[in-house]
Amino acid sequence: MSKDTQFDRWRAALKGAKLDLGERGNPPSGFYRMKRWRNDPQPPFQRTLAIWRSELEGENVFAEINFGRWKILSPDEADELFANPDLVSIPHPLYESVRSGGAWPEVHTTYLRTKDITAGVVWTEEWSRKQLAANVETHNEHGERRAESATTAQENEAARIGHNGPPKGEVELIKERLQSLGDEVAKTLKAWGGKPRDKSEADRCGDFINAMRAIYKDADSKREAEKEPFLNGGREVDAKWKPVKDDAERYAIKLKGIAAEWLEAEQKKAHEAAAAERAKLVEASPSAEYIPPVETPKISIGTGRQVSIKTREMYQVTDPKLFFDHLFEKNIEMSGIMVEAHKLAAKLAANGLPVPGVDRIQQRKAS
């Protein structure tokens, strides 16, 4: 896929067309925003996604999620990012503007509702303006404008008055404790010249450590208590939807197996037909130096996202000794492998097994 055509589906969506997700594992390169998750930062935060391909990475794609580090993902991994039904294509200049700290335009603060998605409505700026015009205008805690329906405004007001939160000022009180202790620590260390000079001062340093741990423990316990109602609610939602999800997944896997059998047979027929056609060309032109192979059409099914047989090259180590001998001989970087090797050695040693090539060392740190 060329660097130019890979963005065609995204460009079409910018013009008002429904975003074409393509076949499984072939997401459209482009720039997008998505509705924030329950535990994401408060508005104006919105989830963002950028996808593009490079010939250097073959089938893999580059992805930037929420303006984080670029990741290299397999086609299937990248495809999972498009499972969010609230995905909206956005212009590249807007993406770069928000990444640099710019605000989201008001027109980009709306999302399709479930009934809109079910009805096949496509998000456009015109649709968004109509929604904003029909809604009650309010302001969020940052003083920025956002649109809410009258019902949503009432619900949000109830949530602001509502429950599941700690008593007002509880976080501030712990912050004050931490600030006060921090000031005392800084003052004491300055008087010491940066570190303890005798046993009594070292004891004082130990007391500071325990005091900081107490603040941490207190803050963490209050965090857990505040979060628990939301966790319980999430567990109840998961339990309610799990049977439906499991059944749907089971049916999809079964149908995928049935479809794969048909697709394999049809693809085989297509290969045989292409080979036969090329054989005729060779027979008709016996003096030709080279006759290119006849391209085999890709067989797929489905009227929306296409389902087809995919072949992907994979590598597996069949001779571990030969493989590791090669790594050592060529002095290939093995830092990641060694981390796992250290863990395995510790596990074997903890079970009392002899581990050749492993030394027992002492790691010292204050605790």
C-alpha positions in Angstrom: 0.0 0.0 0.0 1.5 3.3 -1.0 1.9 6.2 1.5 -0.7 8.1 -0.5 -3.5 5.6 -1.1 -3.4 4.3 2.5 -5.2 7.5 3.6 -8.0 7.4 1.0 -10.6 6.0 3.3 -9.8 8.5 6.0 -10.0 11.4 3.4 -13.4 10.1 2.2 -14.6 10.1 5.8 -13.5 13.7 6.2 -15.8 14.6 3.3 -18.8 13.0 5.0 -18.6 9.4 3.9 -19.0 6.5 6.4 -15.5 5.4 7.5 -14.7 2.2 5.6 -12.8 -0.1 8.0 -12.0 -2.6 5.2 -11.0 -6.2 5.7 -10.0 -7.5 9.1 -6.5 -6.4 9.8 -6.5 -3.6 7.3 -7.5 -0.5 9.3 -7.6 2.9 7.4 -4.5 5.1 8.0 -5.4 8.5 9.2 -6.2 10.7 12.3 -9.1 10.2 14.7 -10.7 11.1 18.0 -12.7 8.8 20.2 -14.9 9.2 23.2 -13.1 9.1 26.5 -13.3 6.1 28.8 -14.8 6.2 32.2 -11.5 6.4 34.0 -9.9 8.8 31.6 -9.1 12.4 32.6 -12.0 14.8 32.6 -13.0 16.9 29.5 -11.6 18.5 27.5 -9.6 15.3 27.2 -10.5 13.1 24.3 -8.9 9.9 23.1 -6.9 10.3 19.9 -5.4 7.8 17.4 -3.1 8.2 14.4 -2.3 5.2 12.1 0.1 5.0 9.2 2.1 2.5 7.3 5.7 2.4 6.2 7.3 0.0 3.6 10.1 -0.5 6.2 7.7 -2.3 8.5 6.0 -4.5 5.9 2.4 -5.3 7.0 2.9 -3.7 10.4 1.6 -0.2 11.2 2.7 2.7 13.3 0.2 3.9 15.8 0.2 7.0 18.1 -2.4 6.6 20.9 -3.4 9.7 23.0 -0.3 11.5 21.7 1.9 8.9 23.4 4.9 7.2 22.0 4.6 5.7 18.5 4.1 2.0 18.6 4.6 -0.7 15.9 1.6 -3.0 15.8 0.6 -6.0 13.8 -2.4 -5.4 11.5 -4.7 -7.3 13.8 -3.5 -5.4 16.9 -4.1 -2.1 15.0 -7.5 -3.3 13.9 -8.6 -3.7 17.5 -8.1 0.0 18.0 -11.0 0.6 15.6 -13.5 -1.3 17.8 -14.6 2.0 19.4 -18.0 2.9 17.7 -17.5 6.6 18.7 -14.5 7.0 16.3 -14.5 10.3 14.3 -12.1 11.2 11.5 -10.4 14.6 12.1 -8.2 16.8 9.9 -4.4 16.4 10.3 -3.9 20.1 11.2 -6.5 19.8 14.0 -4.7 16.7 15.3 -1.4 18.5 15.4 -2.9 21.6 17.0 -4.4 19.6 19.9 -1.2 17.7 20.3 0.6 21.0 20.8 -1.8 22.1 23.5 -4.6 23.7 21.4 -8.2 23.3 22.4 -10.8 21.1 20.7 -13.2 23.2 18.6 -16.8 23.1 20.1 -18.0 21.2 16.9 -15.6 18.4 17.9 -17.2 17.8 21.4 -20.2 15.8 20.2 -20.5 12.1 19.5 -23.1 9.8 17.9 -25.6 8.3 20.3 -26.3 4.5 20.2 -29.5 5.1 18.3 -27.7 7.2 15.8 -25.1 4.5 15.2 -27.8 1.9 14.9 -29.7 4.1 12.4 -26.6 4.5 10.3 -26.0 8.2 10.9 -22.6 9.4 10.0 -20.9 12.1 12.2 -20.3 15.3 10.2 -19.6 18.9 11.4 -23.1 19.9 10.1 -24.7 17.1 12.2 -22.7 18.3 15.2 -23.7 22.0 14.8 -27.4 20.9 14.8 -26.9 18.9 18.0 -25.1 21.9 19.7 -27.8 24.3 18.6 -30.5 22.0 20.1 -28.7 21.5 23.5 -28.3 23.5 26.6 -25.0 25.3 26.8 -23.0 25.0 30.0 -19.4 25.3 31.1 -17.1 22.6 32.5 -14.8 23.0 35.5 -12.1 24.5 33.2 -14.4 27.3 32.2 -14.6 25.9 28.7 -17.8 25.6 26.7 -19.5 22.3 26.2 -23.0 21.2 25.1 -25.3 19.1 27.3 -28.9 18.2 26.9 -31.2 19.5 29.6 -31.4 15.9 31.0 -27.7 15.5 31.0 -27.2 18.8 32.8 -29.6 17.7 35.5 -27.8 14.4 35.9 -24.4 16.1 36.0 -25.6 18.5 38.7 -26.9 15.6 40.7 -23.5 13.9 40.3 -21.7 17.0 41.6 -24.0 17.0 44.6 -24.0 13.2 44.8 -22.3 10.3 46.4 -19.3 7.9 46.3 -16.8 10.8 46.8 -14.7 11.5 49.9 -15.6 14.3 52.3 -14.7 17.7 50.8 -11.1 18.7 51.7 -9.9 15.2 52.6 -7.3 15.2 49.8 -6.3 18.7 50.7 -5.7 17.7 54.3 -3.4 14.9 53.3 -1.6 17.2 50.9 -1.1 19.7 53.8 0.4 16.9 55.9 2.7 15.9 53.1 3.7 19.5 52.4 4.4 20.2 56.1 6.5 17.0 56.5 8.3 17.8 53.2 9.2 21.3 54.4 10.5 19.8 57.7 12.6 17.2 55.8 14.1 19.8 53.5 14.9 22.2 56.4 16.5 19.3 58.4 18.6 18.0 55.5 19.8 21.5 54.8 21.0 21.8 58.4 22.8 18.5 58.1 24.5 19.4 54.9 22.4 17.0 52.9 22.9 13.8 54.9 23.0 12.4 58.5 26.2 12.9 60.3 25.7 10.6 63.3 23.4 7.9 64.7 20.8 10.3 66.2 20.4 12.1 62.9 20.2 8.8 61.0 17.5 7.8 63.4 15.7 11.0 62.6 16.0 10.1 58.9 14.4 6.7 59.6 11.5 8.5 61.4 11.0 10.7 58.3 10.8 7.6 56.1 8.2 6.0 58.3 6.2 9.2 58.4 6.2 9.4 54.6 5.1 5.7 54.4 2.2 6.5 56.8 1.0 9.3 54.6 1.3 7.1 51.5 -0.7 4.3 53.3 -3.4 6.7 54.4 -3.7 8.3 51.0 -3.8 4.8 49.3 -6.5 3.5 51.7 -8.7 6.5 51.0 -8.2 6.2 47.3 -9.3 2.5 47.5 -12.3 3.4 49.5 -13.3 6.2 47.0 -12.8 3.9 44.1 -14.6 0.8 45.4 -18.2 1.9 44.5 -17.1 2.4 40.9 -15.3 -0.9 40.8 -18.4 -2.7 42.1 -20.5 -1.0 39.5 -18.0 -2.0 36.8 -18.0 -5.6 38.0 -21.8 -5.7 37.9 -21.8 -4.3 34.3 -19.2 -6.9 33.3 -21.2 -9.7 34.8 -24.4 -8.6 33.0 -22.8 -8.4 29.6 -20.3 -11.3 29.8 -22.8 -14.0 28.8 -23.8 -12.0 25.7 -20.2 -11.3 24.7 -19.2 -14.9 25.3 -22.1 -16.3 23.2 -21.4 -13.8 20.4 -17.7 -14.7 20.4 -18.5 -18.4 20.4 -20.8 -18.0 17.4 -18.2 -15.9 15.6 -15.5 -18.5 16.1 -17.7 -21.3 14.9 -18.8 -19.3 11.8 -15.2 -18.3 11.1 -14.3 -22.0 11.0 -17.2 -22.8 8.6 -16.3 -19.8 6.4 -12.6 -20.7 6.4 -13.4 -24.1 4.9 -15.3 -22.5 2.1 -12.8 -19.8 1.5 -9.9 -22.3 1.4 -11.7 -24.3 -1.3 -12.6 -21.3 -3.4 -9.1 -19.8 -3.1 -7.6 -23.2 -4.2 -9.9 -23.1 -7.2 -8.7 -19.5 -8.0 -5.1 -20.6 -7.8 -5.7 -23.6 -10.1 -7.5 -21.4 -12.6 -4.7 -18.8 -12.6 -2.1 -21.6 -13.1 -4.1 -23.0 -15.9 -4.4 -19.6 -17.6 -0.6 -19.1 -17.3 0.0 -22.6 -18.8 -2.1 -21.6 -21.8 0.0 -18.4 -22.2 3.2 -20.4 -22.0 1.9 -22.9 -24.6 0.8 -20.1 -26.9 4.2 -18.3 -26.7 6.8 -21.1 -26.6 9.6 -18.7 -27.6 8.9 -16.1 -25.0 11.8 -15.6 -22.5 9.6 -14.9 -19.6 5.8 -15.0 -19.0 4.8 -13.4 -15.7 2.5 -15.4 -13.3 -1.2 -14.7 -13.6 -2.4 -12.9 -10.5 -4.8 -14.9 -8.3 -7.9 -13.0 -7.2 -8.3 -12.8 -3.5 -11.5 -14.5 -2.4 -13.5 -12.7 0.4 -17.0 -12.7 1.8 -19.1 -10.2 3.6 -20.9 -7.1 2.4 -19.3 -4.8 5.1 -16.0 -5.6 6.6 -14.5 -8.3 4.4 -13.5 -11.8 5.7 -10.8 -13.6 3.8 -7.9 -16.1 4.2 -4.7 -14.5 5.4 -1.3 -16.0 5.2 1.4 -14.5 7.5 5.0 -15.6 7.9 6.0 -16.5 11.4 9.2 -17.6 13.0 9.7 -20.2 15.7 12.9 -21.5 17.4 13.2 -25.2 16.7 16.7 -25.7 18.0 17.2 -23.5 21.1 20.9 -24.5 21.6 21.8 -23.6 18.0 19.8 -20.4 18.2 21.5 -19.2 21.4 24.9 -20.3 20.2 24.4 -18.1 17.2 23.4 -15.1 19.4 26.5 -15.4 21.5 28.8 -16.0 18.5 27.5 -12.8 16.7 27.4 -10.8 20.0 23.7 -9.9 19.3 22.0 -7.6 21.9 20.3 -9.9 24.4 19.2 -7.5 27.2 15.5 -8.4 26.9 16.3 -12.2 26.9 18.6 -11.8 29.9 15.9 -10.1 32.0 13.7 -13.2 31.5 16.7 -15.5 32.1 17.4 -13.8 35.5 13.8 -14.4 36.5 13.9 -18.1 35.4 17.2 -18.6 37.3 15.7 -17.1 40.5 12.6 -19.3 40.2 14.7 -22.5 39.7 17.0 -21.6 42.6 14.1 -20.8 44.9 12.8 -24.4 44.2 16.2 -25.8 45.3 17.3 -26.9 41.9 21.0 -26.6 40.8 21.5 -23.9 38.2 24.8 -24.0 36.4 26.1 -20.8 35.1 24.3 -18.7 37.8 26.0 -16.9 40.6 24.2 -15.9 43.8 24.8 -12.2 44.6 23.7 -9.9 47.4 21.6 -6.8 46.5 21.6 -4.2 49.3 19.1 -1.3 49.8 17.4 0.4 52.7 14.0 -0.8 53.6 
